[in-house]
C-alpha cells in the first residue's frame, strides 16, 4: 500500500478476506468506512483494489481501480493518484505481461519527486518488475536503495518487503546465504503477529532460497507452511507461486508420482487466476516431468508450447532447462538437428545467465562497498565531533595559559589530521584490494558453474553420440558399406576426446563424482610407476622419492592418478630431453600431506603464473590442449579438502605442490 490507510492497515494484514467483505458492504451502502470515516470514496476503492489484487481477484481489482479514478477529488492528493497508477501497472504484470509493466513503471517513477514519501513504494515495485524480466543487476540496485531508505525511515514493513524480493534476486545469482537471511528476517518479524498472509509470504521466500541452494528438505518444510498460511488467508495470487515452487521441488527430487498432481494443481490455479506466465511455466515443467518418465512423444508438445508461447512469456532463466529437456526428447525421437539447435540455445542461455549473474554480483559488491564507506565516514565525523567537544571543554580550563595551549592544540590537530589521512589511505587501499579479490573469486566461481553446467550437458550429448555409434556398429551389413567402419572409429575417438574434456571441466568446477578412500602413497606410487613414467615418455626420466613412507591421504585414487598424470605431462613439456622430473611425498602442515612434482625446465613468468590455474588458459599452440589440466588439478584439490600451490622461476624450473588431507591414524 503506497500511503497510510489508518486503522484499516492492521485489519487488512490480519484478515484480508473479512476486510474486503466489510469494505465492499460499506461502499455499496454508501456509508463511511467504519474504522476510519475520514477515508475518501476514491481512497476506499483504491484500498479495496489492493486487497482484491492480493486475493487474486484481478478483474474485480481492475473495476475497483476504475471506480477509484472516477471518484478522485481535488483534495485526495498526489500520493493517492500515484498509488492507483502503480496498482494499475502491477495488474498488467499479474495478467502475464511483466515486460510492458516494467516499461510503464519506469515512466511512472520518473514523474514522482525524489522527496515524495510514496516514491519508496514505486521503487520497490520497479525492482520487482526488473527482476521478473531478468534485469537482475538493475533490480538489485533498486531494491538495495529501497531497503536502506526504508531502514533509515523506520518503515519496517517496506524494508521486509524489499528484503524479500532482494533475497529472491540474490538467490538466483548464487548468494544463497544472504538470500536465506532476508527470508529468515521476515519469518522472525512476522511470527506471532497474527498476520498469516505476511508470514506465509516470508516462509515462501525462505523456502525459495533453500530450494535454489539445493537444500530440498528445508525448502519443502517452508514451502508447505507457506501454502497452508496463504491458502487460509485466501491469497490466491501468491499461493500460485508457492505451488509452482513445490512442483519444481518434486521435479528436482525426481519424484514423478508426487510431482504430477502438484504441477497440474499449479497449472489449474494459474489458469483460474489468469496468470499466463505461470500457466506456460507449469506446462513446461510437466514436459520436463514427461522426459524424466521417458515419455518423449508426449513431452515434446508441452515443451514447445511453453517455449514458443507469444503471451505470458516464461522468464529466460526458467527457459534454459526446458530447452535441455526438449533436446533430449527430440534426440530420442530421431530429430537430431532440432536436438542440436535446442542444446545450442541452452548453452547460449547459460552464457547469458553467467554474464547477468556476474553483473548482478558486481552490483552487490559495489553497494556493500558504498555502504561500508558511508559507515566509515559517519564514524569519522562522530569521532571528529567528540574530539571537538573535548577540545572545547579543555579550552575553558586552560584560560591562564592560552598561548602555550594554542600551540599544543595546533600540534595535536596536525597529528590528528596526519593520522586520519594515514588511516583513510590504508582503509581505501585495503578496500580496493579486497574488492578486487572478491571480484576475481566471483568471476572464477561463475566460470566454474558455467563450466560444470556445460560439461554436464556436453556429457549428455557425448553419451548420445557414443550410443548411436555403438548401435550402428552392431547393425548387420555395416562392414560392407565403404568407409563406414573408419568413420565409426573416428566418431568413437571424437566421443572419447569429448569425454576427457568433460571430465577435466567437471574437475575444475568441483562437480566431479569422487569416492574418497585411504591411499597409502608409498605402495600406491610403486604400483603406478609404469603409468606415471608413460606420462613423461622418452622426453624425461621419472625419479620418485617418498620422504614420508607412512603417509596416507584420503582422496579418490582414480582422480589422484589423473591429477599426477596432468602434472607430469606439464613437467615433460617444460623439460629438456633427458632431464629428470622428481615426484616426492613430504610431511606438511598438520592434517595435510604434500605431493610435489618438480622440474628444472623453462619455468613460468609472473604473468603466466598468475593465470596458470584458470581454465582454458594455455601457452601451447592452438590445438595442442584445452588449457584445463592445472584447473582440473586445482578443482580436485579443493573438492578433496586440500589445495594446489605453484612456484616457478623463468629458466630455473617449476615446483607444483598438491596438498591433500592426511588419513587419521588409528
C-alpha positions as CSV (number, residue, x, y, z in Angstrom):
1,X,0.0,0.0,0.0
2,X,1.5,3.3,-1.1
3,X,0.1,5.5,1.6
4,X,-1.3,5.2,5.1
5,X,-4.8,3.6,5.4
6,X,-5.3,4.5,9.1
7,X,-6.8,1.7,11.2
8,X,-7.6,-0.3,8.1
9,X,-3.9,-1.2,7.7
10,X,-3.6,-3.7,10.5
11,X,-7.1,-5.0,9.9
12,X,-6.3,-5.9,6.2
13,X,-3.0,-7.5,7.2
14,X,-4.6,-9.7,9.8
15,X,-7.7,-10.9,7.8
16,X,-7.8,-9.6,4.2
17,X,-10.9,-11.7,3.3
18,X,-13.0,-10.2,6.2
19,X,-11.7,-6.7,5.5
20,X,-12.6,-7.0,1.8
21,X,-16.2,-8.1,2.6
22,X,-16.7,-5.3,5.2
23,X,-15.3,-2.7,2.8
24,X,-17.4,-3.9,-0.1
25,X,-20.6,-3.7,2.1
26,X,-19.9,-0.2,3.3
27,X,-19.0,1.1,-0.2
28,X,-22.3,-0.5,-1.6
29,X,-24.3,1.1,1.2
30,X,-22.7,4.5,0.7
31,X,-21.6,4.6,4.3
32,X,-18.2,5.9,5.5
33,X,-15.7,3.1,6.2
34,X,-16.3,2.2,9.9
35,X,-12.7,2.1,11.2
36,X,-11.8,5.5,9.6
37,X,-14.6,7.7,8.3
38,X,-12.0,10.2,7.1
39,X,-11.2,8.0,4.1
40,X,-12.5,9.5,0.8
41,X,-14.6,7.4,-1.6
42,X,-11.6,7.1,-4.0
43,X,-9.3,6.1,-1.2
44,X,-11.7,3.3,-0.1
45,X,-12.0,2.0,-3.6
46,X,-8.2,2.0,-4.0
47,X,-7.8,0.1,-0.7
48,X,-10.4,-2.4,-1.9
49,X,-8.5,-2.9,-5.2
50,X,-5.3,-3.5,-3.2
51,X,-7.0,-6.3,-1.2
52,X,-8.6,-7.8,-4.3
53,X,-5.2,-7.9,-6.1
54,X,-3.7,-9.8,-3.1
55,X,-6.5,-12.3,-3.2
56,X,-6.0,-12.9,-6.9
57,X,-9.3,-11.2,-7.9
58,X,-7.8,-9.3,-10.8
59,X,-10.9,-8.5,-12.7
60,X,-12.6,-7.1,-9.6
61,X,-9.4,-5.2,-8.7
62,X,-9.5,-3.6,-12.2
63,X,-13.1,-2.5,-11.7
64,X,-12.3,-1.0,-8.3
65,X,-9.4,0.9,-9.7
66,X,-11.6,2.3,-12.5
67,X,-14.1,3.4,-9.9
68,X,-11.3,5.0,-7.8
69,X,-10.0,7.0,-10.7
70,X,-13.6,8.2,-11.4
71,X,-14.1,9.2,-7.8
72,X,-10.9,11.2,-7.4
73,X,-11.4,14.7,-5.9
74,X,-9.0,17.7,-5.7
75,X,-8.4,17.0,-2.0
76,X,-7.3,13.4,-2.5
77,X,-3.7,14.4,-3.1
78,X,-0.9,13.3,-5.4
79,X,0.1,10.2,-3.3
80,X,-3.4,8.5,-3.8
81,X,-3.3,9.2,-7.6
82,X,0.2,7.6,-7.8
83,X,-1.0,4.7,-5.7
84,X,-3.8,4.0,-8.2
85,X,-1.5,4.2,-11.2
86,X,1.1,1.9,-9.5
87,X,-1.5,-0.7,-8.8
88,X,-2.8,-0.5,-12.4
89,X,0.7,-1.2,-13.6
90,X,1.2,-4.1,-11.2
91,X,-2.1,-5.6,-12.5
92,X,-0.6,-5.6,-16.0
93,X,2.2,-7.8,-14.6
94,X,-0.2,-10.1,-12.8
95,X,-2.0,-10.8,-16.0
96,X,1.2,-12.0,-17.6
97,X,2.9,-9.1,-19.3
98,X,5.7,-8.2,-17.0
99,X,7.8,-6.6,-19.7
100,X,5.2,-4.0,-20.6
101,X,4.5,-3.4,-16.8
102,X,8.2,-2.7,-16.3
103,X,8.3,-0.1,-19.1
104,X,5.2,1.6,-17.7
105,X,6.6,1.6,-14.1
106,X,9.9,3.2,-15.4
107,X,7.9,6.1,-16.9
108,X,5.7,6.4,-13.9
109,X,8.6,6.5,-11.4
110,X,10.2,9.3,-13.4
111,X,7.1,11.5,-12.6
112,X,7.4,11.0,-8.8
113,X,9.6,13.6,-7.0
114,X,12.6,12.2,-5.1
115,X,11.4,13.6,-1.8
116,X,7.9,12.1,-2.1
117,X,7.3,9.5,0.7
118,X,5.5,7.2,-1.6
119,X,8.4,7.1,-4.1
120,X,9.8,4.2,-1.9
121,X,6.8,2.0,-2.8
122,X,7.2,2.6,-6.5
123,X,10.9,2.0,-6.3
124,X,10.3,-1.5,-4.7
125,X,7.7,-2.2,-7.4
126,X,10.2,-1.3,-10.2
127,X,12.8,-3.5,-8.6
128,X,10.4,-6.4,-8.5
129,X,9.4,-5.9,-12.2
130,X,13.0,-5.7,-13.3
131,X,13.7,-8.9,-11.5
132,X,10.7,-10.6,-13.2
133,X,12.2,-9.7,-16.7
134,X,15.7,-10.9,-15.9
135,X,17.2,-7.4,-15.4
136,X,18.8,-8.7,-12.2
137,X,21.6,-6.2,-11.7
138,X,19.3,-3.2,-12.1
139,X,16.7,-4.8,-9.8
140,X,19.3,-5.3,-7.1
141,X,20.3,-1.7,-7.3
142,X,16.7,-0.6,-6.9
143,X,16.0,-3.0,-4.0
144,X,19.2,-2.2,-2.1
145,X,18.3,1.5,-2.3
146,X,14.7,0.9,-1.2
147,X,15.9,-1.4,1.7
148,X,18.3,1.2,3.0
149,X,15.8,4.0,2.6
150,X,13.1,2.0,4.4
151,X,15.5,1.2,7.2
152,X,16.5,4.8,7.7
153,X,12.9,6.0,7.7
154,X,11.8,3.3,10.1
155,X,9.3,1.8,7.6
156,X,9.7,-1.8,8.8
157,X,7.1,-3.4,6.6
158,X,8.5,-1.9,3.4
159,X,12.0,-2.9,4.5
160,X,10.9,-6.5,4.9
161,X,9.1,-6.4,1.5
162,X,12.2,-5.0,-0.2
163,X,14.3,-7.6,1.5
164,X,12.1,-10.4,0.4
165,X,12.4,-9.5,-3.3
166,X,16.1,-8.7,-2.8
167,X,16.6,-12.2,-1.3
168,X,14.9,-13.8,-4.4
169,X,17.4,-11.9,-6.6
170,X,20.4,-12.9,-4.5
171,X,19.2,-16.5,-4.7
172,X,19.3,-16.7,-8.5
173,X,22.8,-15.3,-8.7
174,X,24.2,-17.8,-6.1
175,X,24.3,-15.7,-3.0
176,X,22.2,-18.3,-1.1
177,X,23.2,-17.4,2.4
178,X,22.3,-13.7,2.0
179,X,19.0,-14.7,0.4
180,X,18.2,-17.1,3.3
181,X,19.0,-14.4,5.8
182,X,16.5,-12.0,4.2
183,X,13.8,-14.6,4.3
184,X,14.6,-15.6,7.9
185,X,14.5,-11.9,8.9
186,X,10.9,-11.8,7.6
187,X,9.9,-15.0,9.3
188,X,11.1,-13.9,12.7
189,X,9.5,-10.5,12.2
190,X,6.0,-11.9,11.4
191,X,6.0,-14.9,13.8
192,X,3.4,-14.3,16.5
193,X,2.0,-11.3,14.7
194,X,-1.3,-13.0,13.6
195,X,-0.6,-11.8,10.0
196,X,-1.0,-15.2,8.2
197,X,-0.5,-13.7,4.7
198,X,2.7,-11.9,5.6
199,X,4.1,-14.9,7.5
200,X,3.2,-17.2,4.6
201,X,5.0,-14.9,2.1
202,X,8.1,-14.9,4.4
203,X,8.1,-18.7,4.6
204,X,7.8,-18.8,0.8
205,X,10.9,-16.5,0.3
206,X,13.0,-18.5,2.8
207,X,11.9,-21.8,1.2
208,X,12.7,-20.5,-2.3
209,X,16.2,-19.6,-1.1
210,X,16.7,-23.1,0.3
211,X,15.3,-24.6,-3.0
212,X,17.8,-22.6,-5.2
213,X,20.6,-23.7,-2.8
214,X,19.7,-27.3,-3.3
215,X,18.5,-27.8,0.3
216,X,15.3,-29.7,-0.6
217,X,14.3,-30.8,2.9
218,X,14.4,-27.3,4.4
219,X,12.8,-25.9,1.2
220,X,9.8,-28.4,1.3
221,X,9.2,-27.7,5.0
222,X,9.0,-23.9,4.5
223,X,7.0,-24.1,1.2
224,X,4.3,-26.3,2.8
225,X,4.0,-23.9,5.7
226,X,3.6,-21.1,3.2
227,X,1.0,-22.9,1.2
228,X,-1.1,-23.6,4.3
229,X,-0.9,-19.9,5.6
230,X,-1.6,-18.3,2.2
231,X,-4.4,-20.7,1.5
232,X,-6.0,-19.9,4.8
233,X,-5.6,-16.2,4.1
234,X,-7.2,-16.6,0.6
235,X,-4.1,-15.0,-1.1
236,X,-4.5,-16.8,-4.4
237,X,-2.1,-14.6,-6.3
238,X,0.7,-15.5,-4.0
239,X,-0.3,-19.1,-3.5
240,X,0.2,-19.9,-7.2
241,X,3.9,-19.1,-6.8
242,X,4.2,-21.5,-3.9
243,X,2.5,-24.3,-5.8
244,X,5.0,-23.6,-8.7
245,X,8.0,-24.0,-6.4
246,X,6.6,-27.2,-4.9
247,X,6.2,-28.5,-8.4
248,X,9.8,-27.6,-9.2
249,X,11.0,-29.2,-5.9
250,X,9.3,-32.6,-6.8
251,X,10.8,-32.5,-10.3
252,X,14.3,-31.8,-8.9
253,X,13.9,-34.5,-6.3
254,X,12.9,-37.0,-9.1
255,X,9.5,-37.8,-7.5
256,X,7.3,-38.1,-10.6
257,X,4.3,-39.6,-8.8
258,X,4.2,-36.7,-6.3
259,X,5.2,-34.1,-8.9
260,X,2.4,-34.6,-11.4
261,X,-0.6,-33.7,-9.2
262,X,1.3,-30.8,-7.7
263,X,2.3,-29.4,-11.1
264,X,-1.2,-30.0,-12.5
265,X,-2.7,-28.2,-9.5
266,X,-0.4,-25.2,-10.1
267,X,-1.4,-25.2,-13.7
268,X,-5.1,-25.1,-12.9
269,X,-4.6,-22.3,-10.3
270,X,-2.6,-20.3,-12.9
271,X,-5.4,-20.7,-15.4
272,X,-8.1,-19.7,-12.9
273,X,-6.1,-16.6,-11.9
274,X,-5.3,-15.5,-15.5
275,X,-1.5,-15.9,-14.9
276,X,-0.4,-16.8,-18.4
277,X,3.2,-16.7,-17.5
278,X,2.8,-19.3,-14.6
279,X,0.5,-21.4,-16.9
280,X,3.2,-21.6,-19.5
281,X,5.8,-22.3,-16.9
282,X,3.8,-25.2,-15.4
283,X,3.2,-26.6,-18.9
284,X,7.0,-26.7,-19.4
285,X,7.6,-28.3,-16.0
286,X,5.1,-31.0,-17.0
287,X,7.0,-31.5,-20.2
288,X,10.3,-31.9,-18.2
289,X,8.5,-34.4,-16.0
290,X,7.4,-36.4,-19.1
291,X,11.1,-36.6,-20.2
292,X,12.0,-37.9,-16.8
293,X,9.4,-40.6,-17.2
294,X,10.7,-41.5,-20.7
295,X,7.5,-40.3,-22.4
296,X,9.3,-38.2,-25.0
297,X,6.5,-38.0,-27.6
298,X,4.0,-36.5,-25.1
299,X,6.7,-34.2,-23.6
300,X,7.5,-32.5,-27.0
301,X,4.2,-30.6,-27.5
302,X,4.2,-29.4,-23.8
303,X,7.7,-28.1,-24.0
304,X,7.2,-26.5,-27.4
305,X,4.0,-24.7,-26.2
306,X,5.9,-23.3,-23.1
307,X,8.9,-22.2,-25.1
308,X,7.1,-20.6,-28.1
309,X,4.1,-19.0,-26.4
310,X,3.5,-15.4,-27.6
311,X,1.8,-14.2,-24.4
312,X,2.9,-14.9,-20.8
313,X,6.5,-15.5,-21.9
314,X,8.5,-17.6,-19.4
315,X,11.5,-15.9,-17.8
316,X,14.8,-16.5,-19.7
317,X,16.3,-18.0,-16.5
318,X,13.5,-20.7,-16.4
319,X,13.5,-21.4,-20.1
320,X,17.0,-22.9,-20.0
321,X,16.2,-26.3,-18.5
322,X,13.2,-26.6,-20.9
323,X,15.5,-26.3,-23.9
324,X,17.6,-29.1,-22.5
325,X,14.6,-31.3,-21.9
326,X,13.3,-30.7,-25.4
327,X,16.7,-31.5,-26.8
328,X,16.6,-34.9,-25.0
329,X,13.1,-35.6,-26.3
330,X,14.0,-34.6,-29.9
331,X,17.1,-36.7,-29.8
332,X,15.2,-39.7,-28.5
333,X,12.6,-39.3,-31.3
334,X,15.4,-39.0,-34.0
335,X,15.2,-35.2,-34.6
336,X,19.0,-34.7,-34.3
337,X,19.0,-31.3,-35.9
338,X,16.3,-30.0,-33.6
339,X,18.1,-31.5,-30.6
340,X,21.4,-29.8,-31.6
341,X,19.6,-26.4,-32.0
342,X,18.0,-26.7,-28.6
343,X,21.3,-27.7,-27.0
344,X,23.0,-24.7,-28.6
345,X,20.2,-22.4,-27.3
346,X,20.6,-23.9,-23.8
347,X,24.4,-23.1,-23.9
348,X,23.6,-19.6,-25.1
349,X,21.2,-19.0,-22.2
350,X,23.7,-20.4,-19.7
351,X,26.4,-18.0,-21.0
352,X,23.9,-15.1,-20.8
353,X,22.9,-16.1,-17.3
354,X,26.6,-16.2,-16.2
355,X,27.2,-12.7,-17.6
356,X,24.0,-11.4,-15.9
357,X,25.0,-13.1,-12.7
358,X,28.4,-11.5,-12.8
359,X,26.9,-8.0,-13.4
360,X,24.5,-8.6,-10.5
361,X,27.2,-9.7,-8.1
362,X,29.3,-6.7,-9.0
363,X,26.3,-4.5,-8.2
364,X,26.0,-6.2,-4.8
365,X,29.8,-5.7,-4.2
366,X,29.6,-2.1,-5.2
367,X,26.5,-1.4,-2.9
368,X,28.2,-3.1,0.0
369,X,31.4,-1.1,-0.6
370,X,29.5,2.2,-0.7
371,X,27.6,1.2,2.5
372,X,30.8,0.5,4.3
373,X,32.3,3.7,3.1
374,X,29.3,5.7,4.3
375,X,29.5,3.9,7.7
376,X,33.2,4.7,8.0
377,X,32.6,8.4,7.1
378,X,29.8,8.6,9.7
379,X,32.1,7.1,12.3
380,X,34.9,9.5,11.4
381,X,32.6,12.5,11.7
382,X,31.3,11.3,15.0
383,X,34.9,10.9,16.3
384,X,35.8,14.4,15.0
385,X,32.8,15.9,16.7
386,X,33.7,14.2,20.0
387,X,37.3,15.5,19.7
388,X,36.0,19.0,19.0
389,X,33.7,18.9,22.1
390,X,36.6,17.6,24.3
391,X,38.9,20.3,23.0
392,X,36.3,23.0,23.7
393,X,35.9,21.7,27.3
394,X,39.6,21.7,27.8
395,X,39.9,25.2,26.4
396,X,37.8,26.6,29.1
397,X,40.1,25.1,31.8
398,X,43.3,26.4,30.1
399,X,42.4,30.1,30.1
400,X,45.6,31.0,32.1
401,X,48.0,29.5,29.6
402,X,46.3,30.4,26.3
403,X,49.4,30.8,24.1
404,X,51.1,27.6,25.2
405,X,47.9,25.6,24.9
406,X,47.1,27.0,21.4
407,X,50.5,25.6,20.2
408,X,49.6,22.3,21.7
409,X,46.2,22.3,20.1
410,X,47.7,23.1,16.7
411,X,50.3,20.4,17.1
412,X,47.6,17.9,18.2
413,X,45.4,18.9,15.3
414,X,48.2,18.4,12.7
415,X,48.9,14.9,14.2
416,X,45.2,14.0,14.2
417,X,44.9,15.0,10.5
418,X,48.0,13.0,9.6
419,X,46.7,10.0,11.5
420,X,43.3,10.4,9.8
421,X,44.9,10.7,6.4
422,X,47.1,7.6,7.0
423,X,44.1,5.7,8.3
424,X,41.9,6.7,5.4
425,X,44.6,5.8,2.8
426,X,45.1,2.4,4.5
427,X,41.4,1.7,4.6
428,X,40.9,2.7,1.0
429,X,43.8,0.5,-0.2
430,X,42.5,-2.4,1.8
431,X,39.0,-2.0,0.5
432,X,40.2,-1.8,-3.1
433,X,42.4,-5.0,-2.6
434,X,39.5,-6.9,-1.0
435,X,37.1,-5.8,-3.7
436,X,39.5,-6.9,-6.4
437,X,40.0,-10.3,-4.7
438,X,36.2,-10.8,-4.3
439,X,35.6,-9.8,-7.9
440,X,38.2,-12.3,-9.1
441,X,36.8,-15.1,-6.9
442,X,33.2,-14.3,-8.1
443,X,34.4,-14.5,-11.8
444,X,36.1,-17.8,-11.2
445,X,33.1,-19.2,-9.3
446,X,30.7,-18.1,-12.1
447,X,33.0,-19.7,-14.7
448,X,33.1,-22.9,-12.6
449,X,29.3,-23.0,-12.5
450,X,29.1,-22.3,-16.2
451,X,31.8,-25.0,-17.0
452,X,30.1,-27.5,-14.8
453,X,26.7,-26.9,-16.5
454,X,28.2,-27.0,-20.0
455,X,30.2,-30.2,-19.1
456,X,27.1,-32.0,-17.8
457,X,25.1,-31.1,-21.0
458,X,28.1,-31.9,-23.2
459,X,28.4,-35.2,-21.4
460,X,24.8,-36.0,-22.3
461,X,25.4,-35.2,-25.9
462,X,28.6,-37.3,-26.0
463,X,26.7,-40.2,-24.4
464,X,24.1,-40.0,-27.2
465,X,26.8,-39.9,-29.9
466,X,28.7,-42.9,-28.5
467,X,25.5,-44.9,-28.0
468,X,24.4,-44.1,-31.5
469,X,27.9,-45.1,-32.8
470,X,27.6,-48.4,-30.9
471,X,24.2,-49.2,-32.3
472,X,25.4,-48.5,-35.9
473,X,28.5,-50.7,-35.4
474,X,26.3,-53.6,-34.4
475,X,23.9,-53.3,-37.4
476,X,24.2,-56.2,-39.9
477,X,25.9,-55.3,-43.1
478,X,27.7,-52.2,-41.8
479,X,31.1,-53.8,-42.7
480,X,30.0,-53.8,-46.3
481,X,29.5,-50.0,-46.5
482,X,32.6,-48.3,-47.9
483,X,34.3,-46.2,-45.3
484,X,31.6,-46.9,-42.6
485,X,33.9,-48.7,-40.2
486,X,36.6,-46.0,-40.4
487,X,34.0,-43.3,-40.0
488,X,32.6,-45.0,-36.9
489,X,36.2,-45.3,-35.5
490,X,36.6,-41.5,-35.9
491,X,33.3,-40.9,-34.2
492,X,34.3,-43.1,-31.3
493,X,37.7,-41.3,-31.0
494,X,36.0,-37.9,-31.1
495,X,33.5,-39.0,-28.4
496,X,36.3,-40.3,-26.1
497,X,38.1,-37.0,-26.6
498,X,34.9,-35.1,-25.7
499,X,34.5,-37.3,-22.6
500,X,38.1,-36.5,-21.4
501,X,37.4,-32.7,-21.9
502,X,34.1,-33.1,-20.0
503,X,36.0,-34.9,-17.1
504,X,38.5,-32.0,-16.9
505,X,35.8,-29.4,-16.9
506,X,33.9,-31.2,-14.1
507,X,37.2,-31.4,-12.2
508,X,37.7,-27.6,-12.5
509,X,34.1,-26.9,-11.5
510,X,34.4,-29.3,-8.5
511,X,31.4,-31.2,-9.7
512,X,33.3,-34.5,-10.5
513,X,31.9,-37.6,-8.8
514,X,34.6,-38.6,-6.2
515,X,34.8,-41.7,-3.9
516,X,37.4,-40.8,-1.3
517,X,39.3,-43.6,0.4
518,X,42.6,-44.1,2.3
519,X,45.6,-44.2,-0.1
520,X,49.0,-45.4,1.2
521,X,51.2,-43.3,-1.0
522,X,54.4,-45.4,-1.0
523,X,52.8,-48.6,-2.2
524,X,50.3,-46.8,-4.4
525,X,53.0,-44.9,-6.2
526,X,55.1,-48.0,-6.6
527,X,52.2,-49.8,-8.2
528,X,51.5,-47.0,-10.6
529,X,55.1,-46.1,-11.5
530,X,54.7,-47.5,-15.1
531,X,51.6,-45.4,-15.7
532,X,53.3,-42.3,-14.3
533,X,56.5,-42.9,-16.3
534,X,54.5,-43.2,-19.6
535,X,53.2,-39.7,-18.9
536,X,56.8,-38.5,-19.4
537,X,57.5,-40.7,-22.3
538,X,61.1,-40.7,-23.6
539,X,61.4,-36.9,-23.0
540,X,62.3,-37.1,-19.3
541,X,63.2,-39.6,-16.6
542,X,60.9,-40.1,-13.5
543,X,62.5,-40.0,-10.0
544,X,60.2,-40.9,-7.1
545,X,61.3,-40.0,-3.6
546,X,58.8,-40.8,-0.8
547,X,60.3,-38.8,2.1
548,X,57.4,-39.8,4.4
549,X,57.0,-43.6,3.9
550,X,54.0,-43.9,6.2
551,X,52.0,-41.1,4.6
552,X,48.3,-42.0,4.0
553,X,45.9,-39.5,2.3
554,X,42.1,-39.5,2.0
555,X,41.0,-38.9,-1.7
556,X,39.7,-40.6,-4.8
557,X,42.6,-42.7,-6.1
558,X,41.5,-42.5,-9.8
559,X,41.2,-38.7,-9.6
560,X,44.7,-38.6,-7.9
561,X,46.1,-40.6,-10.7
562,X,44.6,-38.3,-13.4
563,X,45.9,-35.2,-11.5
564,X,49.5,-36.6,-11.3
565,X,49.5,-37.6,-15.0
566,X,48.5,-34.0,-15.8
567,X,51.2,-32.5,-13.6
568,X,53.9,-34.9,-15.1
569,X,52.7,-34.1,-18.7
570,X,53.2,-30.4,-18.0
571,X,56.7,-31.1,-16.5
572,X,57.6,-33.2,-19.5
573,X,56.6,-30.3,-21.9
574,X,58.7,-27.8,-20.0
575,X,61.8,-30.1,-19.7
576,X,64.8,-30.6,-21.9
577,X,65.3,-34.1,-23.5
578,X,66.8,-36.5,-20.9
579,X,66.1,-34.3,-17.9
580,X,64.9,-35.6,-14.6
581,X,61.4,-34.9,-13.2
582,X,61.1,-35.5,-9.4
583,X,57.9,-36.7,-7.7
584,X,58.1,-36.7,-3.9
585,X,56.0,-37.0,-0.8
586,X,56.7,-34.7,2.1
587,X,55.4,-34.0,5.6
588,X,53.4,-30.8,5.6
589,X,51.1,-28.7,7.8
590,X,49.2,-30.7,10.5
591,X,46.5,-32.7,8.8
592,X,47.9,-32.5,5.3
593,X,50.4,-34.5,3.1
594,X,52.1,-32.7,0.3
595,X,52.8,-34.4,-3.1
596,X,55.5,-32.4,-5.0
597,X,56.2,-32.5,-8.8
598,X,59.5,-30.6,-9.5
599,X,61.2,-30.0,-12.9
600,X,64.2,-27.9,-13.9
601,X,62.7,-26.8,-17.2
602,X,61.8,-23.4,-18.7
603,X,59.7,-22.1,-15.8
604,X,56.9,-19.5,-16.0
605,X,57.0,-15.7,-15.9
606,X,55.0,-14.0,-13.1
607,X,52.3,-13.0,-15.7
608,X,51.8,-16.6,-16.8
609,X,52.0,-17.9,-13.2
610,X,49.2,-15.5,-12.2
611,X,46.8,-17.2,-14.7
612,X,48.1,-20.8,-14.5
613,X,45.1,-22.2,-12.5
614,X,42.5,-20.6,-14.7
615,X,40.5,-22.8,-17.1
616,X,41.2,-22.6,-20.8
617,X,44.5,-20.7,-20.2
618,X,47.4,-22.3,-22.1
619,X,50.7,-21.2,-23.5
620,X,50.7,-24.1,-26.0
621,X,49.9,-23.6,-29.7
622,X,46.2,-23.7,-30.7
623,X,45.0,-27.3,-31.0
624,X,47.7,-28.6,-28.6
625,X,45.5,-28.7,-25.5
626,X,42.3,-27.3,-23.9
627,X,44.1,-25.5,-21.1
628,X,42.2,-27.5,-18.5
629,X,45.0,-29.5,-16.9
630,X,46.0,-27.3,-14.0
631,X,42.5,-26.0,-13.4
632,X,41.3,-29.7,-13.2
633,X,44.0,-30.5,-10.6
634,X,43.1,-27.3,-8.7
635,X,39.4,-28.3,-8.6
636,X,40.3,-31.9,-7.5
637,X,42.4,-30.4,-4.6
638,X,39.7,-28.1,-3.4
639,X,37.0,-30.8,-3.7
640,X,39.2,-33.2,-1.7
641,X,39.7,-30.6,1.1
642,X,43.2,-29.6,0.1
643,X,45.0,-27.0,-2.1
644,X,47.3,-26.6,-5.0
645,X,50.4,-24.3,-4.9
646,X,52.8,-23.4,-7.8
647,X,56.3,-21.9,-7.5
648,X,58.1,-21.1,-10.7
649,X,61.1,-19.0,-11.9
650,X,61.9,-18.4,-15.6
651,X,64.8,-20.6,-16.6
652,X,65.0,-22.4,-13.2
653,X,62.0,-24.8,-13.3
654,X,58.7,-25.2,-11.6
655,X,57.5,-26.8,-8.4
656,X,53.9,-27.8,-8.1
657,X,52.6,-28.9,-4.6
658,X,49.4,-30.9,-4.3
659,X,48.4,-30.9,-0.5
660,X,45.7,-33.5,0.4
661,X,44.1,-34.3,3.8
662,X,46.0,-36.9,5.8
663,X,44.0,-40.0,6.8
664,X,43.8,-40.0,10.6
665,X,45.9,-42.7,12.3
666,X,44.0,-45.2,14.5
